[in-house]
Amino acid sequence: MPEILVPITLFVCIVFAIKIVVEARFRSKLLQTGGNDELLRSMARDEDIRRRHGALRWGIVMVLLAIGFGIIEAAGWRNANAGTIAVLLAAVGLGNLAYYVISRKLD
């Protein structure tokens, strides 16, 4: 299994590194050209909101996923079968739906 995971992980890391470099270059070019102050503030504000929403989303999903694992443990299920996978998928789905509802209220 490691012979499959290593190339996938390497690919993901390379893509993430390229994304970071491209965003950094974009910001530096924008600052060098002396972009509109209101535009820069708006971009910073939007990025902050996006970061907080991402943390909120993952927090909600992880809590509900932990609840799903707790349900599996309490039920005494030891094998990965359709029931256990369904509980975990339902937990992730409920987490995403809860995030959607909360983010709509925040906006």
C-alpha positions, 0 to 999 in steps of 0.5 A: 500500500505505501507504493500507492500512497507515496506518489499520491502524497507527493503529488498533493504536496507539489500541487499545494506548494505551487498554489502557495507560490502562485498566491504569494506572487499574486499578492506581491505583484498587487502590492508592488503595483500600488493597488487600490487600498480598498481592494487590498482591505477587501481581499484581506477581509474576504480571506479572513472570513474564508479562513474562519469559515473553513475552521468552522466547517472542519470543526463541525464535521470533526465533532459529528464524525467523532459522534459517529465513531462513538455511536459505532463504538457504543453499538459494538460494531467491530467490522467495517461494513455498510452500517458503519460506513453509513454512520460515518457518511451520515455524520460527515453529511450532517456536519456539512449541512450544519456548517451550511446553516450556520454560515448562512446565519453568519452572512 
